[in-house]
């Protein structure tokens, strides 16, 4: 079995897992007679999410040619480069917009909101620093 | 980085789809390579060179950056 087929199988197990957890949460909410405004929608969302993934799995795994086509689509190096660059751009924009918002909110006298965004920006930068150290060790 | 992919492909009457399938990328990647918008990784460059039975230098032409 190729690496990609193993990955597909894992996705199948994950989809079934989502559905099972969804059923447990949904039923648990009813059995325990808790406030279903959280459990019922959350459980139902997990079931739907699992079902969508399951349908997607069967659409891909129906024949060898479709599997190969999907594998190429997912491992295409240009596509991976696009994903990586888009993520970099999103990160940079988040930091810049966050920084601007922190200053703007200070002027608008919205201290609490400004502080929240400042913490979030700092956390992201800290996370980036940790990820940089991890990746640096690998390559 | 320039390349001769289009020239070699047309010379051998191969479609972009065929080449993409053979080297394991999408047709869009071949289009981008041929138009010079995207530069292939070393691994893909080797695959393309092997496919055309040529060396990397015969397909990819390195142009030194004017700023270097």
N, CA and C atoms of all chains as a GROMACS GRO file, in nm:
protein
  621
    1UNK      N    1   0.084  -0.120   0.000
    1UNK     CA    2   0.000   0.000   0.000
    1UNK      C    3   0.088   0.126   0.000
    2UNK      N    4   0.056   0.220  -0.087
    2UNK     CA    5   0.138   0.342  -0.095
    2UNK      C    6   0.110   0.433   0.026
    3UNK      N    7   0.201   0.528   0.045
    3UNK     CA    8   0.187   0.624   0.156
    3UNK      C    9   0.053   0.698   0.148
    4UNK      N   10   0.016   0.737   0.026
    4UNK     CA   11  -0.106   0.814   0.010
    4UNK      C   12  -0.229   0.731   0.045
    5UNK      N   13  -0.226   0.602   0.008
    5UNK     CA   14  -0.341   0.516   0.040
    5UNK      C   15  -0.354   0.499   0.192
    6UNK      N   16  -0.238   0.493   0.260
    6UNK     CA   17  -0.240   0.484   0.406
    6UNK      C   18  -0.302   0.611   0.465
    7UNK      N   19  -0.265   0.724   0.405
    7UNK     CA   20  -0.318   0.854   0.449
    7UNK      C   21  -0.470   0.856   0.430
    8UNK      N   22  -0.515   0.802   0.317
    8UNK     CA   23  -0.659   0.797   0.288
    8UNK      C   24  -0.732   0.711   0.391
    9UNK      N   25  -0.671   0.597   0.423
    9UNK     CA   26  -0.731   0.506   0.522
    9UNK      C   27  -0.744   0.576   0.657
   10UNK      N   28  -0.638   0.650   0.694
   10UNK     CA   29  -0.642   0.724   0.821
   10UNK      C   30  -0.754   0.827   0.820
   11UNK      N   31  -0.776   0.888   0.704
   11UNK     CA   32  -0.884   0.987   0.692
   11UNK      C   33  -1.020   0.921   0.712
   12UNK      N   34  -1.030   0.796   0.662
   12UNK     CA   35  -1.155   0.720   0.679
   12UNK      C   36  -1.182   0.696   0.828
   13UNK      N   37  -1.076   0.651   0.899
   13UNK     CA   38  -1.092   0.625   1.043
   13UNK      C   39  -1.129   0.754   1.117
   14UNK      N   40  -1.068   0.864   1.075
   14UNK     CA   41  -1.094   0.994   1.138
   14UNK      C   42  -1.240   1.034   1.116
   15UNK      N   43  -1.290   1.010   0.994
   15UNK     CA   44  -1.429   1.046   0.963
   15UNK      C   45  -1.525   0.964   1.050
   16UNK      N   46  -1.497   0.834   1.062
   16UNK     CA   47  -1.582   0.748   1.145
   16UNK      C   48  -1.573   0.793   1.291
   17UNK      N   49  -1.451   0.828   1.334
   17UNK     CA   50  -1.429   0.877   1.471
   17UNK      C   51  -1.511   1.002   1.498
   18UNK      N   52  -1.511   1.096   1.403
   18UNK     CA   53  -1.590   1.219   1.418
   18UNK      C   54  -1.737   1.185   1.439
   19UNK      N   55  -1.785   1.093   1.355
   19UNK     CA   56  -1.927   1.058   1.362
   19UNK      C   57  -1.961   0.992   1.496
   20UNK      N   58  -1.872   0.902   1.541
   20UNK     CA   59  -1.897   0.834   1.668
   20UNK      C   60  -1.897   0.933   1.784
   21UNK      N   61  -1.798   1.022   1.786
   21UNK     CA   62  -1.792   1.123   1.894
   21UNK      C   63  -1.917   1.212   1.889
   22UNK      N   64  -1.959   1.245   1.766
   22UNK     CA   65  -2.079   1.326   1.748
   22UNK      C   66  -2.202   1.257   1.806
   23UNK      N   67  -2.214   1.127   1.778
   23UNK     CA   68  -2.330   1.050   1.828
   23UNK      C   69  -2.325   1.044   1.981
   24UNK      N   70  -2.205   1.020   2.036
   24UNK     CA   71  -2.190   1.012   2.182
   24UNK      C   72  -2.231   1.145   2.247
   25UNK      N   73  -2.182   1.256   2.191
   25UNK     CA   74  -2.214   1.388   2.248
   25UNK      C   75  -2.364   1.418   2.237
   26UNK      N   76  -2.418   1.385   2.121
   26UNK     CA   77  -2.562   1.410   2.097
   26UNK      C   78  -2.648   1.329   2.194
   27UNK      N   79  -2.618   1.198   2.202
   27UNK     CA   80  -2.696   1.111   2.291
   27UNK      C   81  -2.670   1.147   2.438
   28UNK      N   82  -2.543   1.175   2.470
   28UNK     CA   83  -2.507   1.212   2.607
   28UNK      C   84  -2.588   1.331   2.655
   29UNK      N   85  -2.602   1.429   2.567
   29UNK     CA   86  -2.679   1.549   2.601
   29UNK      C   87  -2.823   1.515   2.632
   30UNK      N   88  -2.881   1.423   2.554
   30UNK     CA   89  -3.021   1.385   2.577
   30UNK      C   90  -3.036   1.300   2.703
   31UNK      N   91  -2.943   1.203   2.719
   31UNK     CA   92  -2.953   1.113   2.834
   31UNK      C   93  -2.934   1.188   2.965
   32UNK      N   94  -2.832   1.274   2.970
   32UNK     CA   95  -2.803   1.348   3.093
   32UNK      C   96  -2.899   1.466   3.114
   33UNK      N   97  -2.984   1.489   3.015
   33UNK     CA   98  -3.084   1.598   3.018
   33UNK      C   99  -3.019   1.733   3.050
   34UNK      N  100  -2.903   1.754   2.988
   34UNK     CA  101  -2.836   1.882   3.009
   34UNK      C  102  -2.894   1.983   2.910
   35UNK      N  103  -2.843   2.105   2.918
   35UNK     CA  104  -2.887   2.210   2.827
   35UNK      C  105  -2.842   2.175   2.685
   36UNK      N  106  -2.936   2.139   2.600
   36UNK     CA  107  -2.902   2.091   2.466
   36UNK      C  108  -2.868   2.201   2.366
   37UNK      N  109  -2.870   2.326   2.412
   37UNK     CA  110  -2.834   2.434   2.319
   37UNK      C  111  -2.686   2.424   2.281
   38UNK      N  112  -2.608   2.348   2.360
   38UNK     CA  113  -2.468   2.328   2.322
   38UNK      C  114  -2.447   2.188   2.265
   39UNK      N  115  -2.489   2.083   2.339
   39UNK     CA  116  -2.458   1.945   2.302
   39UNK      C  117  -2.520   1.901   2.170
   40UNK      N  118  -2.649   1.930   2.151
   40UNK     CA  119  -2.716   1.885   2.029
   40UNK      C  120  -2.654   1.944   1.902
   41UNK      N  121  -2.636   2.076   1.892
   41UNK     CA  122  -2.574   2.131   1.771
   41UNK      C  123  -2.430   2.086   1.752
   42UNK      N  124  -2.356   2.076   1.864
   42UNK     CA  125  -2.216   2.036   1.857
   42UNK      C  126  -2.204   1.892   1.807
   43UNK      N  127  -2.286   1.804   1.863
   43UNK     CA  128  -2.287   1.663   1.821
   43UNK      C  129  -2.329   1.649   1.677
   44UNK      N  130  -2.435   1.722   1.640
   44UNK     CA  131  -2.485   1.715   1.502
   44UNK      C  132  -2.380   1.767   1.404
   45UNK      N  133  -2.310   1.873   1.443
   45UNK     CA  134  -2.206   1.931   1.355
   45UNK      C  135  -2.094   1.829   1.333
   46UNK      N  136  -2.057   1.758   1.440
   46UNK     CA  137  -1.952   1.656   1.427
   46UNK      C  138  -1.996   1.542   1.335
   47UNK      N  139  -2.122   1.502   1.349
   47UNK     CA  140  -2.175   1.394   1.264
   47UNK      C  141  -2.173   1.437   1.117
   48UNK      N  142  -2.220   1.558   1.092
   48UNK     CA  143  -2.222   1.610   0.953
   48UNK      C  144  -2.079   1.618   0.898
   49UNK      N  145  -1.990   1.669   0.982
   49UNK     CA  146  -1.849   1.684   0.942
   49UNK      C  147  -1.790   1.546   0.905
   50UNK      N  148  -1.818   1.446   0.990
   50UNK     CA  149  -1.770   1.309   0.964
   50UNK      C  150  -1.832   1.254   0.836
   51UNK      N  151  -1.962   1.279   0.816
   51UNK     CA  152  -2.032   1.228   0.697
   51UNK      C  153  -1.973   1.288   0.570
   52UNK      N  154  -1.945   1.418   0.575
   52UNK     CA  155  -1.887   1.486   0.456
   52UNK      C  156  -1.751   1.424   0.424
   53UNK      N  157  -1.672   1.402   0.527
   53UNK     CA  158  -1.538   1.344   0.507
   53UNK      C  159  -1.549   1.202   0.452
   54UNK      N  160  -1.652   1.129   0.500
   54UNK     CA  161  -1.674   0.991   0.456
   54UNK      C  162  -1.710   0.989   0.307
   55UNK      N  163  -1.802   1.078   0.269
   55UNK     CA  164  -1.842   1.087   0.127
   55UNK      C  165  -1.721   1.121   0.041
   56UNK      N  166  -1.642   1.216   0.090
   56UNK     CA  167  -1.521   1.258   0.017
   56UNK      C  168  -1.425   1.139   0.000
   57UNK      N  169  -1.412   1.059   0.107
   57UNK     CA  170  -1.322   0.943   0.101
   57UNK      C  171  -1.370   0.846  -0.008
   58UNK      N  172  -1.499   0.815  -0.008
   58UNK     CA  173  -1.549   0.718  -0.105
   58UNK      C  174  -1.544   0.772  -0.249
   59UNK      N  175  -1.555   0.902  -0.262
   59UNK     CA  176  -1.542   0.962  -0.397
   59UNK      C  177  -1.400   0.948  -0.449
   60UNK      N  178  -1.304   0.963  -0.359
   60UNK     CA  179  -1.163   0.954  -0.402
   60UNK      C  180  -1.121   0.808  -0.420
   61UNK      N  181  -1.164   0.722  -0.327
   61UNK     CA  182  -1.114   0.584  -0.325
   61UNK      C  183  -1.186   0.490  -0.422
   62UNK      N  184  -1.273   0.543  -0.507
   62UNK     CA  185  -1.352   0.453  -0.593
   62UNK      C  186  -1.267   0.380  -0.698
   63UNK      N  187  -1.162   0.446  -0.753
   63UNK     CA  188  -1.073   0.374  -0.846
   63UNK      C  189  -0.931   0.430  -0.841
   64UNK      N  190  -0.839   0.352  -0.894
   64UNK     CA  191  -0.696   0.386  -0.887
   64UNK      C  192  -0.664   0.520  -0.952
   65UNK      N  193  -0.731   0.547  -1.064
   65UNK     CA  194  -0.702   0.670  -1.138
   65UNK      C  195  -0.741   0.794  -1.057
   66UNK      N  196  -0.857   0.786  -0.990
   66UNK     CA  197  -0.902   0.899  -0.909
   66UNK      C  198  -0.807   0.919  -0.790
   67UNK      N  199  -0.762   0.807  -0.732
   67UNK     CA  200  -0.667   0.817  -0.619
   67UNK      C  201  -0.539   0.887  -0.665
   68UNK      N  202  -0.487   0.843  -0.780
   68UNK     CA  203  -0.363   0.901  -0.834
   68UNK      C  204  -0.380   1.051  -0.863
   69UNK      N  205  -0.495   1.086  -0.924
   69UNK     CA  206  -0.522   1.225  -0.958
   69UNK      C  207  -0.528   1.312  -0.831
   70UNK      N  208  -0.594   1.258  -0.728
   70UNK     CA  209  -0.607   1.332  -0.602
   70UNK      C  210  -0.472   1.344  -0.533
   71UNK      N  211  -0.392   1.238  -0.542
   71UNK     CA  212  -0.259   1.240  -0.480
   71UNK      C  213  -0.174   1.350  -0.544
   72UNK      N  214  -0.179   1.357  -0.677
   72UNK     CA  215  -0.103   1.460  -0.750
   72UNK      C  216  -0.151   1.599  -0.707
   73UNK      N  217  -0.283   1.613  -0.697
   73UNK     CA  218  -0.342   1.741  -0.659
   73UNK      C  219  -0.293   1.786  -0.520
   74UNK      N  220  -0.286   1.689  -0.428
   74UNK     CA  221  -0.250   1.723  -0.290
   74UNK      C  222  -0.101   1.738  -0.269
   75UNK      N  223  -0.020   1.670  -0.353
   75UNK     CA  224   0.124   1.676  -0.332
   75UNK      C  225   0.194   1.766  -0.434
   76UNK      N  226   0.119   1.828  -0.521
   76UNK     CA  227   0.177   1.915  -0.624
   76UNK      C  228   0.263   2.023  -0.558
   77UNK      N  229   0.392   2.030  -0.599
   77UNK     CA  230   0.483   2.120  -0.528
   77UNK      C  231   0.448   2.268  -0.544
   78UNK      N  232   0.392   2.305  -0.659
   78UNK     CA  233   0.354   2.446  -0.678
   78UNK      C  234   0.239   2.482  -0.583
   79UNK      N  235   0.147   2.388  -0.569
   79UNK     CA  236   0.034   2.411  -0.479
   79UNK      C  237   0.083   2.424  -0.334
   80UNK      N  238   0.180   2.340  -0.295
   80UNK     CA  239   0.234   2.347  -0.159
   80UNK      C  240   0.305   2.480  -0.138
   81UNK      N  241   0.371   2.528  -0.243
   81UNK     CA  242   0.440   2.658  -0.236
   81UNK      C  243   0.338   2.771  -0.219
   82UNK      N  244   0.226   2.760  -0.292
   82UNK     CA  245   0.121   2.861  -0.281
   82UNK      C  246   0.066   2.864  -0.138
   83UNK      N  247   0.041   2.743  -0.083
   83UNK     CA  248  -0.012   2.732   0.054
   83UNK      C  249   0.085   2.798   0.152
   84UNK      N  250   0.214   2.766   0.136
   84UNK     CA  251   0.315   2.819   0.226
   84UNK      C  252   0.326   2.971   0.217
   85UNK      N  253   0.327   3.024   0.094
   85UNK     CA  254   0.338   3.170   0.076
   85UNK      C  255   0.215   3.242   0.128
   86UNK      N  256   0.097   3.182   0.104
   86UNK     CA  257  -0.028   3.244   0.150
   86UNK      C  258  -0.030   3.249   0.302
   87UNK      N  259   0.022   3.142   0.366
   87UNK     CA  260   0.026   3.137   0.512
   87UNK      C  261   0.122   3.244   0.566
   88UNK      N  262   0.237   3.257   0.500
   88UNK     CA  263   0.334   3.361   0.539
   88UNK      C  264   0.272   3.499   0.530
   89UNK      N  265   0.200   3.522   0.419
   89UNK     CA  266   0.140   3.652   0.396
   89UNK      C  267   0.033   3.679   0.502
   90UNK      N  268  -0.048   3.577   0.531
   90UNK     CA  269  -0.156   3.592   0.630
   90UNK      C  270  -0.096   3.624   0.767
   91UNK      N  271   0.014   3.558   0.802
   91UNK     CA  272   0.079   3.582   0.930
   91UNK      C  273   0.130   3.726   0.939
   92UNK      N  274   0.199   3.770   0.833
   92UNK     CA  275   0.253   3.906   0.833
   92UNK      C  276   0.140   4.009   0.842
   93UNK      N  277   0.034   3.986   0.766
   93UNK     CA  278  -0.080   4.079   0.768
   93UNK      C  279  -0.145   4.084   0.905
   94UNK      N  280  -0.157   3.966   0.967
   94UNK     CA  281  -0.218   3.958   1.100
   94UNK      C  282  -0.140   4.043   1.199
   95UNK      N  283  -0.006   4.030   1.195
   95UNK     CA  284   0.079   4.106   1.287
   95UNK      C  285   0.066   4.256   1.260
   96UNK      N  286   0.069   4.293   1.132
   96UNK     CA  287   0.062   4.436   1.097
   96UNK      C  288  -0.074   4.496   1.134
   97UNK      N  289  -0.182   4.426   1.094
   97UNK     CA  290  -0.316   4.476   1.124
   97UNK      C  291  -0.341   4.477   1.275
   98UNK      N  292  -0.290   4.374   1.343
   98UNK     CA  293  -0.305   4.366   1.489
   98UNK      C  294  -0.236   4.484   1.555
   99UNK      N  295  -0.114   4.512   1.513
   99UNK     CA  296  -0.038   4.625   1.569
   99UNK      C  297  -0.110   4.757   1.546
  100UNK      N  298  -0.162   4.773   1.424
  100UNK     CA  299  -0.236   4.896   1.392
  100UNK      C  300  -0.361   4.908   1.479
  101UNK      N  301  -0.430   4.795   1.495
  101UNK     CA  302  -0.554   4.795   1.575
  101UNK      C  303  -0.524   4.830   1.721
  102UNK      N  304  -0.411   4.779   1.773
  102UNK     CA  305  -0.375   4.808   1.913
  102UNK      C  306  -0.361   4.959   1.933
  103UNK      N  307  -0.290   5.025   1.840
  103UNK     CA  308  -0.270   5.171   1.850
  103UNK      C  309  -0.403   5.246   1.832
  104UNK      N  310  -0.479   5.204   1.728
  104UNK     CA  311  -0.606   5.272   1.699
  104UNK      C  312  -0.702   5.261   1.816
  105UNK      N  313  -0.708   5.142   1.877
  105UNK     CA  314  -0.801   5.122   1.990
  105UNK      C  315  -0.758   5.202   2.113
  106UNK      N  316  -0.628   5.222   2.128
  106UNK     CA  317  -0.579   5.305   2.240
  106UNK      C  318  -0.631   5.448   2.224
  107UNK      N  319  -0.624   5.497   2.098
  107UNK     CA  320  -0.674   5.633   2.071
  107UNK      C  321  -0.825   5.642   2.092
  108UNK      N  322  -0.894   5.531   2.063
  108UNK     CA  323  -1.040   5.530   2.079
  108UNK      C  324  -1.081   5.503   2.224
  109UNK      N  325  -0.982   5.498   2.309
  109UNK     CA  326  -1.004   5.474   2.452
  109UNK      C  327  -1.069   5.338   2.482
  110UNK      N  328  -1.034   5.239   2.401
  110UNK     CA  329  -1.087   5.102   2.423
  110UNK      C  330  -0.970   5.016   2.473
  111UNK      N  331  -0.934   5.040   2.600
  111UNK     CA  332  -0.814   4.978   2.658
  111UNK      C  333  -0.822   4.824   2.660
  112UNK      N  334  -0.936   4.771   2.702
  112UNK     CA  335  -0.949   4.625   2.717
  112UNK      C  336  -0.932   4.554   2.584
  113UNK      N  337  -0.999   4.605   2.480
  113UNK     CA  338  -0.990   4.543   2.346
  113UNK      C  339  -0.848   4.553   2.292
  114UNK      N  340  -0.788   4.670   2.313
  114UNK     CA  341  -0.652   4.694   2.267
  114UNK      C  342  -0.556   4.593   2.332
  115UNK      N  343  -0.575   4.573   2.462
  115UNK     CA  344  -0.489   4.481   2.537
  115UNK      C  345  -0.505   4.337   2.486
  116UNK      N  346  -0.631   4.299   2.460
  116UNK     CA  347  -0.659   4.164   2.410
  116UNK      C  348  -0.586   4.137   2.279
  117UNK      N  349  -0.596   4.234   2.187
  117UNK     CA  350  -0.531   4.217   2.056
  117UNK      C  351  -0.379   4.216   2.073
  118UNK      N  352  -0.329   4.302   2.162
  118UNK     CA  353  -0.184   4.308   2.186
  118UNK      C  354  -0.134   4.172   2.238
  119UNK      N  355  -0.208   4.112   2.332
  119UNK     CA  356  -0.171   3.980   2.385
  119UNK      C  357  -0.170   3.876   2.272
  120UNK      N  358  -0.275   3.884   2.189
  120UNK     CA  359  -0.287   3.786   2.080
  120UNK      C  360  -0.170   3.799   1.982
  121UNK      N  361  -0.132   3.923   1.949
  121UNK     CA  362  -0.018   3.946   1.857
  121UNK      C  363   0.111   3.893   1.921
  122UNK      N  364   0.130   3.925   2.048
  122UNK     CA  365   0.250   3.879   2.119
  122UNK      C  366   0.256   3.727   2.124
  123UNK      N  367   0.140   3.664   2.148
  123UNK     CA  368   0.135   3.518   2.154
  123UNK      C  369   0.175   3.458   2.019
  124UNK      N  370   0.125   3.518   1.911
  124UNK     CA  371   0.157   3.469   1.777
  124UNK      C  372   0.306   3.480   1.747
  125UNK      N  373   0.363   3.593   1.785
  125UNK     CA  374   0.507   3.614   1.761
  125UNK      C  375   0.587   3.512   1.843
  126UNK      N  376   0.544   3.489   1.967
  126UNK     CA  377   0.610   3.391   2.054
  126UNK      C  378   0.601   3.251   1.993
  127UNK      N  379   0.482   3.219   1.942
  127UNK     CA  380   0.459   3.089   1.878
  127UNK      C  381   0.549   3.074   1.755
  128UNK      N  382   0.562   3.181   1.680
  128UNK     CA  383   0.649   3.181   1.562
  128UNK      C  384   0.793   3.151   1.603
  129UNK      N  385   0.837   3.214   1.711
  129UNK     CA  386   0.973   3.196   1.760
  129UNK      C  387   0.997   3.049   1.799
  130UNK      N  388   0.900   2.988   1.867
  130UNK     CA  389   0.911   2.847   1.906
  130UNK      C  390   0.916   2.758   1.781
  131UNK      N  391   0.825   2.784   1.685
  131UNK     CA  392   0.822   2.705   1.562
  131UNK      C  393   0.953   2.720   1.484
  132UNK      N  394   1.008   2.840   1.484
  132UNK     CA  395   1.136   2.865   1.415
  132UNK      C  396   1.245   2.776   1.475
  133UNK      N  397   1.249   2.768   1.608
  133UNK     CA  398   1.350   2.686   1.677
  133UNK      C  399   1.333   2.538   1.642
  134UNK      N  400   1.207   2.493   1.636
  134UNK     CA  401   1.180   2.352   1.607
  134UNK      C  402   1.224   2.319   1.464
  135UNK      N  403   1.183   2.406   1.369
  135UNK     CA  404   1.216   2.381   1.228
  135UNK      C  405   1.367   2.390   1.205
  136UNK      N  406   1.432   2.483   1.275
  136UNK     CA  407   1.577   2.502   1.262
  136UNK      C  408   1.653   2.374   1.298
  137UNK      N  409   1.603   2.303   1.397
  137UNK     CA  410   1.669   2.178   1.438
  137UNK      C  411   1.652   2.067   1.334
  138UNK      N  412   1.542   2.077   1.260
  138UNK     CA  413   1.511   1.971   1.163
  138UNK      C  414   1.589   1.984   1.033
  139UNK      N  415   1.614   2.108   0.988
  139UNK     CA  416   1.685   2.124   0.860
  139UNK      C  417   1.813   2.206   0.873
  140UNK      N  418   1.543   3.204  -1.391
  140UNK     CA  419   1.575   3.070  -1.445
  140UNK      C  420   1.486   3.042  -1.568
  141UNK      N  421   1.550   3.023  -1.682
  141UNK     CA  422   1.475   2.989  -1.803
  141UNK      C  423   1.475   2.838  -1.820
  142UNK      N  424   1.383   2.789  -1.901
  142UNK     CA  425   1.386   2.644  -1.928
  142UNK      C  426   1.338   2.614  -2.070
  143UNK      N  427   1.370   2.492  -2.114
  143UNK     CA  428   1.334   2.452  -2.251
  143UNK      C  429   1.224   2.346  -2.251
  144UNK      N  430   1.143   2.346  -2.146
  144UNK     CA  431   1.041   2.241  -2.133
  144UNK      C  432   0.943   2.245  -2.251
  145UNK      N  433   0.892   2.364  -2.281
  145UNK     CA  434   0.793   2.375  -2.390
  145UNK      C  435   0.852   2.325  -2.522
  146UNK      N  436   0.973   2.370  -2.548
  146UNK     CA  437   1.041   2.333  -2.673
  146UNK      C  438   1.059   2.181  -2.683
  147UNK      N  439   1.108   2.120  -2.576
  147UNK     CA  440   1.130   1.974  -2.576
  147UNK      C  441   0.997   1.898  -2.584
  148UNK      N  442   0.899   1.949  -2.511
  148UNK     CA  443   0.768   1.882  -2.508
  148UNK      C  444   0.703   1.886  -2.647
  149UNK      N  445   0.709   2.003  -2.711
  149UNK     CA  446   0.647   2.014  -2.844
  149UNK      C  447   0.724   1.933  -2.946
  150UNK      N  448   0.856   1.930  -2.931
  150UNK     CA  449   0.940   1.852  -3.022
  150UNK      C  450   0.905   1.703  -3.018
  151UNK      N  451   0.863   1.658  -2.902
  151UNK     CA  452   0.828   1.515  -2.887
  151UNK      C  453   0.678   1.490  -2.893
  152UNK      N  454   0.605   1.595  -2.925
  152UNK     CA  455   0.458   1.588  -2.937
  152UNK      C  456   0.391   1.530  -2.810
  153UNK      N  457   0.432   1.586  -2.699
  153UNK     CA  458   0.377   1.542  -2.570
  153UNK      C  459   0.285   1.654  -2.520
  154UNK      N  460   0.172   1.617  -2.462
  154UNK     CA  461   0.082   1.720  -2.409
  154UNK      C  462   0.126   1.759  -2.268
  155UNK      N  463   0.078   1.874  -2.223
  155UNK     CA  464   0.110   1.918  -2.087
  155UNK      C  465   0.056   1.819  -1.985
  156UNK      N  466  -0.060   1.764  -2.016
  156UNK     CA  467  -0.122   1.665  -1.927
  156UNK      C  468  -0.034   1.540  -1.913
  157UNK      N  469   0.019   1.493  -2.025
  157UNK     CA  470   0.104   1.373  -2.023
  157UNK      C  471   0.229   1.396  -1.938
  158UNK      N  472   0.291   1.512  -1.961
  158UNK     CA  473   0.413   1.544  -1.886
  158UNK      C  474   0.382   1.558  -1.737
  159UNK      N  475   0.272   1.628  -1.707
  159UNK     CA  476   0.232   1.647  -1.568
  159UNK      C  477   0.210   1.512  -1.498
  160UNK      N  478   0.140   1.424  -1.565
  160UNK     CA  479   0.110   1.291  -1.511
  160UNK      C  480   0.240   1.213  -1.488
  161UNK      N  481   0.332   1.223  -1.584
  161UNK     CA  482   0.458   1.146  -1.575
  161UNK      C  483   0.547   1.193  -1.460
  162UNK      N  484   0.548   1.322  -1.433
  162UNK     CA  485   0.637   1.372  -1.328
  162UNK      C  486   0.564   1.397  -1.195
  163UNK      N  487   0.434   1.368  -1.193
  163UNK     CA  488   0.358   1.375  -1.068
  163UNK      C  489   0.324   1.514  -1.019
  164UNK      N  490   0.290   1.603  -1.114
  164UNK     CA  491   0.242   1.736  -1.075
  164UNK      C  492   0.114   1.767  -1.153
  165UNK      N  493   0.053   1.881  -1.123
  165UNK     CA  494  -0.068   1.917  -1.197
  165UNK      C  495  -0.030   1.987  -1.328
  166UNK      N  496  -0.127   1.994  -1.420
  166UNK     CA  497  -0.102   2.059  -1.548
  166UNK      C  498  -0.071   2.208  -1.526
  167UNK      N  499  -0.133   2.265  -1.424
  167UNK     CA  500  -0.112   2.406  -1.392
  167UNK      C  501   0.036   2.434  -1.359
  168UNK      N  502   0.099   2.337  -1.294
  168UNK     CA  503   0.242   2.353  -1.260
  168UNK      C  504   0.327   2.354  -1.387
  169UNK      N  505   0.292   2.268  -1.482
  169UNK     CA  506   0.367   2.265  -1.610
  169UNK      C  507   0.348   2.398  -1.683
  170UNK      N  508   0.224   2.449  -1.681
  170UNK     CA  509   0.196   2.578  -1.746
  170UNK      C  510   0.282   2.689  -1.682
  171UNK      N  511   0.286   2.690  -1.549
  171UNK     CA  512   0.364   2.792  -1.478
  171UNK      C  513   0.514   2.778  -1.506
  172UNK      N  514   0.560   2.653  -1.514
  172UNK     CA  515   0.702   2.629  -1.543
  172UNK      C  516   0.736   2.681  -1.683
  173UNK      N  517   0.651   2.648  -1.778
  173UNK     CA  518   0.677   2.688  -1.917
  173UNK      C  519   0.672   2.839  -1.935
  174UNK      N  520   0.586   2.904  -1.858
  174UNK     CA  521   0.576   3.049  -1.872
  174UNK      C  522   0.680   3.122  -1.786
  175UNK      N  523   0.756   3.046  -1.709
  175UNK     CA  524   0.863   3.105  -1.628
  175UNK      C  525   0.815   3.169  -1.499
  176UNK      N  526   0.688   3.146  -1.464
  176UNK     CA  527   0.635   3.206  -1.341
  176UNK      C  528   0.682   3.129  -1.217
  177UNK      N  529   0.710   3.001  -1.237
  177UNK     CA  530   0.748   2.915  -1.125
  177UNK      C  531   0.877   2.841  -1.157
  178UNK      N  532   0.963   2.830  -1.057
  178UNK     CA  533   1.089   2.757  -1.076
  178UNK      C  534   1.077   2.621  -1.006
  179UNK      N  535   1.111   2.516  -1.080
  179UNK     CA  536   1.096   2.381  -1.026
  179UNK      C  537   1.193   2.355  -0.912
  180UNK      N  538   1.153   2.268  -0.820
  180UNK     CA  539   1.245   2.225  -0.714
  180UNK      C  540   1.350   2.134  -0.778
  181UNK      N  541   1.454   2.105  -0.704
  181UNK     CA  542   1.561   2.019  -0.757
  181UNK      C  543   1.505   1.880  -0.792
  182UNK      N  544   1.417   1.832  -0.705
  182UNK     CA  545   1.357   1.699  -0.726
  182UNK      C  546   1.274   1.694  -0.855
  183UNK      N  547   1.193   1.799  -0.875
  183UNK     CA  548   1.111   1.804  -0.996
  183UNK      C  549   1.199   1.823  -1.120
  184UNK      N  550   1.304   1.902  -1.104
  184UNK     CA  551   1.396   1.925  -1.216
  184UNK      C  552   1.459   1.792  -1.260
  185UNK      N  553   1.496   1.709  -1.163
  185UNK     CA  554   1.553   1.577  -1.194
  185UNK      C  555   1.450   1.489  -1.265
  186UNK      N  556   1.327   1.493  -1.215
  186UNK     CA  557   1.221   1.411  -1.276
  186UNK      C  558   1.198   1.452  -1.421
  187UNK      N  559   1.195   1.583  -1.444
  187UNK     CA  560   1.171   1.632  -1.580
  187UNK      C  561   1.289   1.594  -1.670
  188UNK      N  562   1.410   1.610  -1.617
  188UNK     CA  563   1.530   1.575  -1.695
  188UNK      C  564   1.530   1.426  -1.729
  189UNK      N  565   1.494   1.343  -1.632
  189UNK     CA  566   1.487   1.199  -1.657
  189UNK      C  567   1.383   1.166  -1.763
  190UNK      N  568   1.270   1.235  -1.754
  190UNK     CA  569   1.161   1.211  -1.849
  190UNK      C  570   1.206   1.241  -1.991
  191UNK      N  571   1.280   1.351  -2.009
  191UNK     CA  572   1.326   1.388  -2.143
  191UNK      C  573   1.460   1.322  -2.178
  192UNK      N  574   1.509   1.240  -2.086
  192UNK     CA  575   1.636   1.172  -2.106
  192UNK      C  576   1.748   1.274  -2.135
  193UNK      N  577   1.751   1.376  -2.054
  193UNK     CA  578   1.852   1.482  -2.072
  193UNK      C  579   1.908   1.519  -1.935
  194UNK      N  580   2.007   1.607  -1.935
  194UNK     CA  581   2.060   1.653  -1.806
  194UNK      C  582   1.984   1.778  -1.764
  195UNK      N  583   1.995   1.811  -1.636
  195UNK     CA  584   1.925   1.930  -1.586
  195UNK      C  585   1.973   2.055  -1.660
  196UNK      N  586   2.104   2.062  -1.685
  196UNK     CA  587   2.161   2.181  -1.752
  196UNK      C  588   2.108   2.197  -1.894
  197UNK      N  589   2.070   2.085  -1.955
  197UNK     CA  590   2.017   2.094  -2.092
  197UNK      C  591   1.875   2.150  -2.094
  198UNK      N  592   1.807   2.140  -1.981
  198UNK     CA  593   1.667   2.186  -1.975
  198UNK      C  594   1.654   2.321  -1.904
  199UNK      N  595   1.723   2.332  -1.792
  199UNK     CA  596   1.712   2.457  -1.714
  199UNK      C  597   1.836   2.543  -1.734
  200UNK      N  598   1.812   2.668  -1.770
  200UNK     CA  599   1.923   2.760  -1.796
  200UNK      C  600   1.930   2.862  -1.682
  201UNK      N  601   2.040   2.852  -1.607
  201UNK     CA  602   2.056   2.941  -1.492
  201UNK      C  603   2.106   3.077  -1.538
  202UNK      N  604   2.034   3.182  -1.497
  202UNK     CA  605   2.078   3.318  -1.530
  202UNK      C  606   2.112   3.389  -1.400
  203UNK      N  607   2.234   3.434  -1.389
  203UNK     CA  608   2.275   3.499  -1.265
  203UNK      C  609   2.199   3.632  -1.247
  204UNK      N  610   2.159   3.654  -1.122
  204UNK     CA  611   2.086   3.777  -1.091
  204UNK      C  612   2.177   3.898  -1.114
  205UNK      N  613   2.122   4.002  -1.179
  205UNK     CA  614   2.202   4.121  -1.208
  205UNK      C  615   2.251   4.190  -1.080
  206UNK      N  616   2.176   4.171  -0.971
  206UNK     CA  617   2.214   4.235  -0.844
  206UNK      C  618   2.329   4.165  -0.775
  207UNK      N  619   2.355   4.036  -0.814
  207UNK     CA  620   2.461   3.958  -0.749
  207UNK      C  621   2.601   4.003  -0.791
   0.00000   0.00000   0.00000
